[in-house]
């Protein structure tokens, strides 16, 4: 059948009337193909959009890592800003994304890869689109060259540790001292395997190699710079995907904190925002993962020129901070996971905190939480969209909320 694409969905799939989902198409394009269920199989583009471009990566058709390489950068930027605007409109919040910051190609400093043994050795890469097949990506335009350089070493680890039917899972991150590697879904390490793995890690110049939960090699601390502090997050811990994306999120957060003396950082992780904020304010960092807070605390103690930072291990979904705990706080940073932070936002909405800087990786839950704050008297300021997952439908953003603090009785 023939049909015309009306729009893109949140996952980047093109949608025609029906709805019919069409992978790899763009709004306004006429497409043709067989339809099975609600999806067009092997669509043919009859009338291409002016926004269609040749994918910059040779793996674009097979790899599932990037789904929007067929669209121009300008189209993707407009679409991602539109995703945020649409989410806010759905919640009745009057605001628009002011700008977008896009990370450059080959800048991803962390990634999750899979390894599969073959008859001749092993392959390491991303999964194919809607497939369990592992696709090699030797010409990847997404990953930082430092990550690309260690793929042959990951292949050797796959041969050593993966089962013939299973897959090894790699979480890799660029650090100041080499690449940090966490390996999962592999056989336990015995003494001979530990020796082989340690040799591989040394040969590749890895900063750290963790095999399941066992540290195999630690040539140098797996440091990240958060402001003035060098921090070694735990293996596999959350890290903003690109340095450029991290800075694009950090800058408006710090702008929002201007003049604040006491700051609370919720979902603080290993200190992405806490430690830069501590250059001008005292910070209380709250996070559910104690090992991440331990890394944050160590980084703070070893840094120079920072104000006091305290930490608290706390599940903010089950035990959000209550309004009276914000009594003398000038500003709050909150960077929740994709589910948002509805329970914590409800308590924040009851508080007198004058400034809230919110970072989000999900426009839908951000808009829901923004509605609660606006309904409690907060004003939503400018919104910056950050695209550090280039060529994917993933959208991040940062925004500030302000409310005059009531005058207290003398």
DRENDO-1510 file (C-alpha; in Angstrom, 1 decimal, always signed):
<recs>
REC; n; res; u; v; w
REC; 1; UNK; +0.0; +0.0; +0.0 .
REC; 2; UNK; +0.9; +3.7; -0.4 .
REC; 3; UNK; +0.6; +6.2; +2.4 .
REC; 4; UNK; +2.0; +9.6; +3.5 .
REC; 5; UNK; +3.9; +10.1; +6.7 .
REC; 6; UNK; +2.2; +12.6; +9.1 .
REC; 7; UNK; +4.6; +12.9; +12.0 .
REC; 8; UNK; +7.4; +11.2; +14.0 .
REC; 9; UNK; +6.5; +9.4; +17.3 .
REC; 10; UNK; +8.5; +9.8; +20.5 .
REC; 11; UNK; +10.7; +6.8; +19.6 .
REC; 12; UNK; +11.6; +8.3; +16.2 .
REC; 13; UNK; +9.3; +6.0; +14.1 .
REC; 14; UNK; +7.4; +7.7; +11.3 .
REC; 15; UNK; +3.6; +7.5; +11.7 .
REC; 16; UNK; +1.0; +7.5; +8.9 .
REC; 17; UNK; -2.8; +7.4; +9.2 .
REC; 18; UNK; -4.1; +4.2; +10.9 .
REC; 19; UNK; -1.7; +4.5; +12.7 .
REC; 20; UNK; +0.9; +2.7; +10.6 .
REC; 21; UNK; +4.5; +2.8; +11.9 .
REC; 22; UNK; +7.3; +3.2; +9.3 .
REC; 23; UNK; +10.9; +2.9; +10.2 .
REC; 24; UNK; +13.3; +5.3; +8.5 .
REC; 25; UNK; +10.7; +7.7; +7.0 .
REC; 26; UNK; +10.1; +11.4; +7.6 .
REC; 27; UNK; +7.0; +13.6; +7.8 .
REC; 28; UNK; +5.6; +14.5; +4.3 .
REC; 29; UNK; +7.2; +11.5; +2.6 .
REC; 30; UNK; +5.1; +9.2; +0.5 .
REC; 31; UNK; +6.0; +5.6; +1.2 .
REC; 32; UNK; +5.0; +2.2; -0.1 .
REC; 33; UNK; +5.2; -1.3; +1.3 .
REC; 34; UNK; +3.4; -4.3; +2.8 .
REC; 35; UNK; +1.8; -3.7; +6.1 .
REC; 36; UNK; +1.8; -6.4; +8.8 .
REC; 37; UNK; -0.3; -5.4; +11.8 .
REC; 38; UNK; +0.5; -1.8; +12.4 .
REC; 39; UNK; +3.9; -1.7; +10.8 .
REC; 40; UNK; +5.1; -1.3; +7.2 .
REC; 41; UNK; +7.7; -3.9; +6.3 .
REC; 42; UNK; +10.6; -2.8; +4.0 .
REC; 43; UNK; +9.2; +0.6; +3.1 .
REC; 44; UNK; +10.2; +2.2; -0.1 .
REC; 45; UNK; +10.5; +6.0; -0.1 .
REC; 46; UNK; +8.6; +7.3; -3.2 .
REC; 47; UNK; +8.7; +11.0; -2.5 .
REC; 48; UNK; +11.7; +11.9; -0.3 .
REC; 49; UNK; +11.6; +14.9; +2.1 .
REC; 50; UNK; +13.8; +17.9; +1.7 .
REC; 51; UNK; +15.1; +17.0; +5.2 .
REC; 52; UNK; +16.3; +13.6; +4.1 .
REC; 53; UNK; +20.1; +13.2; +4.1 .
REC; 54; UNK; +22.6; +10.4; +3.5 .
REC; 55; UNK; +23.4; +8.8; +6.8 .
REC; 56; UNK; +26.9; +9.7; +7.9 .
REC; 57; UNK; +27.6; +6.2; +9.3 .
REC; 58; UNK; +28.0; +3.1; +7.1 .
REC; 59; UNK; +26.3; +1.0; +9.7 .
REC; 60; UNK; +23.1; +3.1; +9.8 .
REC; 61; UNK; +20.8; +0.5; +8.1 .
REC; 62; UNK; +21.9; -2.5; +10.3 .
REC; 63; UNK; +22.9; -1.0; +13.7 .
REC; 64; UNK; +20.2; -0.1; +16.2 .
REC; 65; UNK; +22.3; +2.5; +18.0 .
REC; 66; UNK; +21.1; +5.5; +15.8 .
REC; 67; UNK; +17.6; +5.8; +14.3 .
REC; 68; UNK; +17.6; +9.3; +13.0 .
REC; 69; UNK; +20.7; +9.5; +10.8 .
REC; 70; UNK; +18.5; +9.8; +7.7 .
REC; 71; UNK; +17.3; +13.2; +8.9 .
REC; 72; UNK; +19.1; +16.6; +8.7 .
REC; 73; UNK; +20.6; +18.0; +11.9 .
REC; 74; UNK; +18.2; +21.0; +11.6 .
REC; 75; UNK; +15.2; +18.7; +11.4 .
REC; 76; UNK; +16.3; +16.6; +14.4 .
REC; 77; UNK; +16.9; +19.7; +16.5 .
REC; 78; UNK; +13.5; +21.2; +15.6 .
REC; 79; UNK; +11.8; +17.9; +16.3 .
REC; 80; UNK; +13.5; +17.4; +19.7 .
REC; 81; UNK; +12.5; +20.9; +20.8 .
REC; 82; UNK; +9.0; +20.1; +19.5 .
REC; 83; UNK; +8.9; +16.9; +21.7 .
REC; 84; UNK; +9.5; +19.1; +24.8 .
REC; 85; UNK; +6.9; +21.7; +23.7 .
REC; 86; UNK; +4.3; +19.0; +23.0 .
REC; 87; UNK; +4.8; +17.4; +26.4 .
REC; 88; UNK; +4.4; +20.8; +28.2 .
REC; 89; UNK; +1.2; +21.6; +26.2 .
REC; 90; UNK; -0.2; +18.2; +27.2 .
REC; 91; UNK; +0.2; +19.2; +30.8 .
REC; 92; UNK; -1.2; +22.7; +30.3 .
REC; 93; UNK; +2.2; +24.4; +31.0 .
REC; 94; UNK; +2.9; +27.5; +29.0 .
REC; 95; UNK; +6.5; +27.4; +28.0 .
REC; 96; UNK; +8.7; +26.7; +25.0 .
REC; 97; UNK; +12.2; +25.3; +24.6 .
REC; 98; UNK; +14.5; +28.2; +24.1 .
REC; 99; UNK; +17.5; +26.6; +22.5 .
REC; 100; UNK; +19.1; +23.2; +21.9 .
REC; 101; UNK; +22.7; +22.1; +22.4 .
REC; 102; UNK; +23.9; +19.1; +20.3 .
REC; 103; UNK; +27.0; +17.1; +21.0 .
REC; 104; UNK; +29.3; +16.6; +18.1 .
REC; 105; UNK; +29.9; +13.3; +16.3 .
REC; 106; UNK; +32.4; +10.8; +17.9 .
REC; 107; UNK; +31.9; +12.4; +21.3 .
REC; 108; UNK; +30.1; +9.6; +23.3 .
REC; 109; UNK; +32.4; +8.9; +26.2 .
REC; 110; UNK; +30.3; +6.0; +27.7 .
REC; 111; UNK; +28.4; +3.2; +26.0 .
REC; 112; UNK; +27.0; -0.3; +26.6 .
REC; 113; UNK; +28.2; -2.9; +24.1 .
REC; 114; UNK; +27.6; -6.6; +23.6 .
REC; 115; UNK; +30.0; -9.4; +22.8 .
REC; 116; UNK; +29.2; -12.6; +21.0 .
REC; 117; UNK; +31.6; -15.6; +20.4 .
REC; 118; UNK; +31.9; -16.8; +16.8 .
REC; 119; UNK; +33.6; -19.8; +15.2 .
REC; 120; UNK; +36.6; -17.5; +14.3 .
REC; 121; UNK; +36.7; -15.4; +17.4 .
REC; 122; UNK; +34.2; -12.8; +18.6 .
REC; 123; UNK; +32.2; -9.7; +17.5 .
REC; 124; UNK; +31.6; -6.7; +19.7 .
REC; 125; UNK; +29.1; -4.0; +18.9 .
REC; 126; UNK; +25.5; -2.8; +19.3 .
REC; 127; UNK; +22.4; -4.8; +18.7 .
REC; 128; UNK; +20.8; -4.6; +15.3 .
REC; 129; UNK; +17.6; -2.6; +15.0 .
REC; 130; UNK; +14.7; -4.5; +16.7 .
REC; 131; UNK; +17.0; -7.5; +16.8 .
REC; 132; UNK; +19.1; -9.6; +19.2 .
REC; 133; UNK; +21.9; -9.8; +16.6 .
REC; 134; UNK; +25.2; -8.1; +17.6 .
REC; 135; UNK; +26.4; -5.8; +14.8 .
REC; 136; UNK; +30.0; -4.8; +14.5 .
REC; 137; UNK; +30.5; -1.1; +14.1 .
REC; 138; UNK; +34.1; -0.4; +13.0 .
REC; 139; UNK; +33.1; +2.9; +11.3 .
REC; 140; UNK; +30.9; +4.1; +14.2 .
REC; 141; UNK; +30.4; +7.9; +14.0 .
REC; 142; UNK; +29.0; +8.1; +17.5 .
REC; 143; UNK; +31.6; +6.7; +19.9 .
REC; 144; UNK; +34.7; +8.6; +21.0 .
REC; 145; UNK; +37.9; +7.3; +19.3 .
REC; 146; UNK; +39.2; +6.2; +22.8 .
REC; 147; UNK; +36.3; +3.8; +23.0 .
REC; 148; UNK; +36.6; +2.6; +19.5 .
REC; 149; UNK; +40.3; +1.8; +20.1 .
REC; 150; UNK; +39.6; -0.8; +22.8 .
REC; 151; UNK; +37.0; -2.9; +20.9 .
REC; 152; UNK; +39.6; -5.4; +19.8 .
REC; 153; UNK; +40.5; -5.9; +23.5 .
REC; 154; UNK; +36.8; -6.4; +24.3 .
REC; 155; UNK; +36.7; -9.1; +21.5 .
REC; 156; UNK; +39.5; -10.9; +23.2 .
REC; 157; UNK; +37.7; -10.7; +26.5 .
REC; 158; UNK; +34.6; -12.1; +24.9 .
REC; 159; UNK; +36.5; -15.1; +23.7 .
REC; 160; UNK; +37.9; -15.7; +27.1 .
REC; 161; UNK; +34.8; -15.2; +29.2 .
REC; 162; UNK; +31.5; -15.5; +27.2 .
REC; 163; UNK; +29.6; -18.7; +26.8 .
REC; 164; UNK; +29.0; -19.9; +23.2 .
REC; 165; UNK; +25.2; -19.3; +23.5 .
REC; 166; UNK; +25.3; -16.1; +25.6 .
REC; 167; UNK; +26.5; -12.6; +25.3 .
REC; 168; UNK; +29.0; -10.6; +27.3 .
REC; 169; UNK; +27.9; -7.1; +28.3 .
REC; 170; UNK; +30.4; -4.3; +28.4 .
REC; 171; UNK; +29.9; -0.9; +30.1 .
REC; 172; UNK; +32.8; +1.3; +28.9 .
REC; 173; UNK; +33.6; +4.9; +29.8 .
REC; 174; UNK; +36.4; +7.3; +28.8 .
REC; 175; UNK; +38.3; +8.6; +31.9 .
REC; 176; UNK; +41.2; +10.9; +32.4 .
REC; 177; UNK; +43.5; +7.9; +32.8 .
REC; 178; UNK; +42.3; +5.5; +30.0 .
REC; 179; UNK; +39.0; +3.6; +29.5 .
REC; 180; UNK; +37.1; +2.1; +32.4 .
REC; 181; UNK; +35.6; -1.3; +31.6 .
REC; 182; UNK; +32.9; -3.2; +33.4 .
REC; 183; UNK; +32.1; -6.7; +32.1 .
REC; 184; UNK; +28.9; -8.6; +32.9 .
REC; 185; UNK; +27.3; -11.9; +32.0 .
REC; 186; UNK; +30.6; -13.8; +31.8 .
REC; 187; UNK; +32.0; -16.9; +33.6 .
REC; 188; UNK; +33.7; -16.4; +37.0 .
REC; 189; UNK; +37.4; -15.5; +36.9 .
REC; 190; UNK; +39.8; -18.2; +38.1 .
REC; 191; UNK; +43.5; -17.5; +38.6 .
REC; 192; UNK; +44.6; -18.2; +35.0 .
REC; 193; UNK; +41.8; -16.0; +33.6 .
REC; 194; UNK; +42.6; -13.2; +36.0 .
REC; 195; UNK; +46.2; -13.2; +34.7 .
REC; 196; UNK; +45.1; -13.1; +31.1 .
REC; 197; UNK; +42.6; -10.3; +31.8 .
REC; 198; UNK; +45.2; -8.3; +33.7 .
REC; 199; UNK; +47.6; -8.6; +30.8 .
REC; 200; UNK; +44.9; -7.5; +28.3 .
REC; 201; UNK; +44.0; -4.5; +30.5 .
REC; 202; UNK; +47.7; -3.5; +30.8 .
REC; 203; UNK; +48.2; -3.8; +27.1 .
REC; 204; UNK; +45.2; -1.6; +26.3 .
REC; 205; UNK; +46.1; +1.0; +28.9 .
REC; 206; UNK; +42.7; +0.6; +30.7 .
REC; 207; UNK; +42.3; +2.6; +33.8 .
REC; 208; UNK; +40.2; -0.1; +35.4 .
REC; 209; UNK; +38.8; -3.5; +34.6 .
REC; 210; UNK; +36.0; -5.0; +36.6 .
REC; 211; UNK; +34.9; -8.5; +35.9 .
REC; 212; UNK; +31.4; -9.0; +37.3 .
REC; 213; UNK; +32.0; -7.5; +40.8 .
REC; 214; UNK; +35.7; -8.3; +41.0 .
REC; 215; UNK; +38.4; -5.7; +40.3 .
REC; 216; UNK; +40.9; -7.3; +38.0 .
REC; 217; UNK; +43.1; -4.4; +37.2 .
REC; 218; UNK; +43.4; -0.8; +38.3 .
REC; 219; UNK; +46.3; +0.8; +36.6 .
REC; 220; UNK; +45.2; +4.3; +37.5 .
REC; 221; UNK; +42.2; +5.9; +39.1 .
REC; 222; UNK; +39.2; +6.1; +36.7 .
REC; 223; UNK; +38.9; +9.8; +37.3 .
REC; 224; UNK; +36.3; +12.2; +35.9 .
REC; 225; UNK; +36.5; +16.0; +36.4 .
REC; 226; UNK; +33.5; +17.5; +38.1 .
REC; 227; UNK; +34.4; +21.1; +38.4 .
REC; 228; UNK; +37.6; +21.3; +40.3 .
REC; 229; UNK; +37.3; +17.8; +41.8 .
REC; 230; UNK; +38.7; +14.6; +40.4 .
REC; 231; UNK; +36.2; +11.8; +41.1 .
REC; 232; UNK; +36.4; +8.1; +40.5 .
REC; 233; UNK; +32.8; +6.9; +40.1 .
REC; 234; UNK; +32.1; +3.2; +40.9 .
REC; 235; UNK; +32.4; +0.8; +37.9 .
REC; 236; UNK; +29.4; +1.2; +35.6 .
REC; 237; UNK; +28.1; +4.2; +37.5 .
REC; 238; UNK; +26.0; +6.8; +35.8 .
REC; 239; UNK; +27.9; +9.4; +33.8 .
REC; 240; UNK; +26.6; +12.0; +31.3 .
REC; 241; UNK; +27.1; +10.6; +27.9 .
REC; 242; UNK; +29.3; +13.3; +26.5 .
REC; 243; UNK; +31.5; +16.0; +28.0 .
REC; 244; UNK; +29.9; +18.6; +25.8 .
REC; 245; UNK; +26.4; +17.4; +27.0 .
REC; 246; UNK; +27.5; +17.6; +30.6 .
REC; 247; UNK; +28.7; +21.2; +30.2 .
REC; 248; UNK; +25.5; +22.1; +28.3 .
REC; 249; UNK; +23.4; +20.9; +31.3 .
REC; 250; UNK; +25.8; +22.3; +33.9 .
REC; 251; UNK; +25.9; +25.9; +32.6 .
REC; 252; UNK; +22.2; +26.7; +33.1 .
REC; 253; UNK; +22.2; +24.9; +36.4 .
REC; 254; UNK; +25.0; +27.1; +37.7 .
REC; 255; UNK; +23.3; +30.2; +36.3 .
REC; 256; UNK; +20.2; +29.3; +38.3 .
REC; 257; UNK; +22.2; +29.0; +41.5 .
REC; 258; UNK; +23.8; +32.4; +41.2 .
REC; 259; UNK; +23.9; +34.0; +44.6 .
REC; 260; UNK; +22.8; +30.8; +46.5 .
REC; 261; UNK; +24.7; +30.0; +49.7 .
REC; 262; UNK; +23.0; +26.7; +50.6 .
REC; 263; UNK; +22.1; +24.2; +48.0 .
REC; 264; UNK; +20.6; +20.7; +48.1 .
REC; 265; UNK; +21.4; +18.4; +45.2 .
REC; 266; UNK; +18.8; +15.6; +44.8 .
REC; 267; UNK; +19.7; +12.4; +42.9 .
REC; 268; UNK; +23.3; +13.7; +43.1 .
REC; 269; UNK; +25.1; +10.6; +41.7 .
REC; 270; UNK; +28.9; +11.0; +42.0 .
REC; 271; UNK; +28.8; +14.8; +42.0 .
REC; 272; UNK; +28.2; +16.0; +38.4 .
REC; 273; UNK; +26.4; +19.1; +39.7 .
REC; 274; UNK; +27.2; +19.0; +43.5 .
REC; 275; UNK; +31.0; +19.6; +43.1 .
REC; 276; UNK; +30.8; +22.5; +40.6 .
REC; 277; UNK; +28.1; +24.1; +42.7 .
REC; 278; UNK; +30.4; +23.8; +45.8 .
REC; 279; UNK; +32.7; +26.3; +44.3 .
REC; 280; UNK; +30.3; +29.0; +45.4 .
REC; 281; UNK; +27.8; +27.4; +47.9 .
REC; 282; UNK; +27.6; +24.8; +50.6 .
REC; 283; UNK; +26.0; +21.7; +49.2 .
REC; 284; UNK; +24.0; +18.8; +50.7 .
REC; 285; UNK; +24.1; +15.9; +48.2 .
REC; 286; UNK; +21.4; +13.2; +48.4 .
REC; 287; UNK; +21.5; +9.9; +46.5 .
REC; 288; UNK; +20.3; +6.3; +47.0 .
REC; 289; UNK; +23.6; +4.7; +46.0 .
REC; 290; UNK; +26.1; +4.9; +48.8 .
REC; 291; UNK; +29.1; +4.0; +46.7 .
REC; 292; UNK; +28.5; +6.9; +44.4 .
REC; 293; UNK; +28.3; +9.3; +47.4 .
REC; 294; UNK; +31.5; +7.8; +48.7 .
REC; 295; UNK; +33.2; +8.7; +45.4 .
REC; 296; UNK; +31.7; +12.2; +45.6 .
REC; 297; UNK; +32.9; +12.7; +49.2 .
REC; 298; UNK; +36.4; +11.5; +48.4 .
REC; 299; UNK; +36.6; +13.8; +45.4 .
REC; 300; UNK; +35.5; +16.8; +47.5 .
REC; 301; UNK; +38.0; +16.1; +50.3 .
REC; 302; UNK; +40.9; +15.9; +47.8 .
REC; 303; UNK; +39.9; +19.0; +45.9 .
REC; 304; UNK; +41.0; +22.5; +46.8 .
REC; 305; UNK; +38.9; +25.7; +47.1 .
REC; 306; UNK; +35.5; +24.1; +47.5 .
REC; 307; UNK; +32.9; +25.0; +50.2 .
REC; 308; UNK; +31.5; +22.3; +52.6 .
REC; 309; UNK; +29.8; +19.3; +51.0 .
REC; 310; UNK; +27.7; +16.9; +53.0 .
REC; 311; UNK; +26.2; +13.7; +51.8 .
REC; 312; UNK; +23.1; +11.6; +52.7 .
REC; 313; UNK; +22.2; +8.1; +51.4 .
REC; 314; UNK; +18.4; +8.2; +50.9 .
REC; 315; UNK; +15.8; +6.6; +48.6 .
REC; 316; UNK; +14.0; +9.7; +47.4 .
REC; 317; UNK; +11.2; +7.7; +45.9 .
REC; 318; UNK; +10.3; +6.2; +49.2 .
REC; 319; UNK; +11.5; +8.9; +51.5 .
REC; 320; UNK; +11.5; +12.3; +49.8 .
REC; 321; UNK; +12.9; +15.3; +51.6 .
REC; 322; UNK; +10.1; +17.1; +53.4 .
REC; 323; UNK; +9.3; +20.8; +53.2 .
REC; 324; UNK; +10.8; +21.6; +56.6 .
REC; 325; UNK; +14.1; +20.1; +55.4 .
REC; 326; UNK; +14.4; +22.9; +52.9 .
REC; 327; UNK; +13.8; +25.6; +55.5 .
REC; 328; UNK; +17.2; +27.4; +55.1 .
REC; 329; UNK; +17.9; +26.2; +51.5 .
REC; 330; UNK; +18.5; +28.8; +48.8 .
REC; 331; UNK; +18.3; +26.5; +45.8 .
REC; 332; UNK; +17.7; +22.9; +44.9 .
REC; 333; UNK; +19.2; +20.9; +42.0 .
REC; 334; UNK; +17.2; +17.8; +41.0 .
REC; 335; UNK; +18.2; +15.3; +38.3 .
REC; 336; UNK; +15.9; +12.3; +38.6 .
REC; 337; UNK; +15.8; +9.2; +36.4 .
REC; 338; UNK; +13.4; +8.7; +33.5 .
REC; 339; UNK; +10.5; +8.1; +35.8 .
REC; 340; UNK; +10.8; +11.6; +37.2 .
REC; 341; UNK; +10.4; +12.5; +40.8 .
REC; 342; UNK; +6.7; +13.0; +41.5 .
REC; 343; UNK; +6.9; +12.2; +45.2 .
REC; 344; UNK; +9.8; +14.5; +45.8 .
REC; 345; UNK; +8.3; +17.3; +43.5 .
REC; 346; UNK; +5.1; +17.2; +45.6 .
REC; 347; UNK; +7.1; +18.0; +48.7 .
REC; 348; UNK; +9.2; +20.6; +47.0 .
REC; 349; UNK; +6.0; +22.3; +45.8 .
REC; 350; UNK; +5.0; +22.8; +49.4 .
REC; 351; UNK; +8.4; +24.3; +50.3 .
REC; 352; UNK; +9.6; +27.9; +50.2 .
REC; 353; UNK; +12.8; +27.1; +48.2 .
REC; 354; UNK; +13.1; +30.1; +45.9 .
REC; 355; UNK; +15.0; +28.4; +43.1 .
REC; 356; UNK; +14.8; +24.9; +41.6 .
REC; 357; UNK; +17.1; +23.8; +38.8 .
REC; 358; UNK; +15.7; +20.6; +37.2 .
REC; 359; UNK; +17.5; +18.4; +34.8 .
REC; 360; UNK; +15.5; +15.7; +33.0 .
REC; 361; UNK; +16.0; +12.9; +30.5 .
REC; 362; UNK; +12.3; +12.5; +29.9 .
REC; 363; UNK; +10.2; +15.4; +28.6 .
REC; 364; UNK; +7.0; +13.6; +29.5 .
REC; 365; UNK; +7.8; +13.2; +33.2 .
REC; 366; UNK; +9.4; +16.6; +33.3 .
REC; 367; UNK; +6.2; +18.2; +32.0 .
REC; 368; UNK; +4.2; +16.3; +34.7 .
REC; 369; UNK; +6.5; +17.5; +37.4 .
REC; 370; UNK; +6.6; +21.0; +36.0 .
REC; 371; UNK; +2.8; +21.2; +36.2 .
REC; 372; UNK; +3.0; +20.5; +39.9 .
REC; 373; UNK; +5.5; +23.2; +40.6 .
REC; 374; UNK; +3.8; +25.8; +38.4 .
REC; 375; UNK; +0.5; +24.9; +40.2 .
REC; 376; UNK; +2.2; +25.7; +43.5 .
REC; 377; UNK; +3.2; +29.2; +42.4 .
REC; 378; UNK; +6.6; +28.6; +40.7 .
REC; 379; UNK; +7.5; +30.3; +37.5 .
REC; 380; UNK; +9.1; +28.2; +34.8 .
REC; 381; UNK; +12.1; +30.0; +33.2 .
REC; 382; UNK; +13.9; +29.3; +30.0 .
REC; 383; UNK; +14.3; +25.6; +28.9 .
REC; 384; UNK; +17.5; +24.3; +27.3 .
REC; 385; UNK; +17.2; +21.1; +25.3 .
REC; 386; UNK; +20.4; +19.0; +25.3 .
REC; 387; UNK; +21.0; +16.4; +22.6 .
REC; 388; UNK; +24.0; +14.3; +23.8 .
REC; 389; UNK; +22.4; +11.1; +22.4 .
REC; 390; UNK; +22.9; +12.3; +18.8 .
REC; 391; UNK; +20.9; +10.7; +16.1 .
REC; 392; UNK; +18.6; +9.0; +18.6 .
REC; 393; UNK; +15.1; +9.9; +19.8 .
REC; 394; UNK; +16.4; +10.5; +23.3 .
REC; 395; UNK; +15.9; +14.1; +24.6 .
REC; 396; UNK; +17.3; +15.8; +27.7 .
REC; 397; UNK; +16.7; +19.2; +29.1 .
REC; 398; UNK; +17.4; +21.6; +31.9 .
REC; 399; UNK; +15.1; +24.4; +33.3 .
REC; 400; UNK; +14.8; +26.6; +36.3 .
REC; 401; UNK; +11.8; +27.3; +38.5 .
REC; 402; UNK; +11.6; +30.4; +40.8 .
REC; 403; UNK; +9.2; +31.6; +43.5 .
REC; 404; UNK; +9.6; +34.6; +45.8 .
REC; 405; UNK; +10.4; +33.5; +49.3 .
REC; 406; UNK; +7.8; +34.7; +51.9 .
REC; 407; UNK; +9.0; +37.3; +54.3 .
REC; 408; UNK; +9.5; +35.9; +57.7 .
REC; 409; UNK; +8.3; +37.6; +60.9 .
REC; 410; UNK; +11.0; +39.5; +62.7 .
</recs>
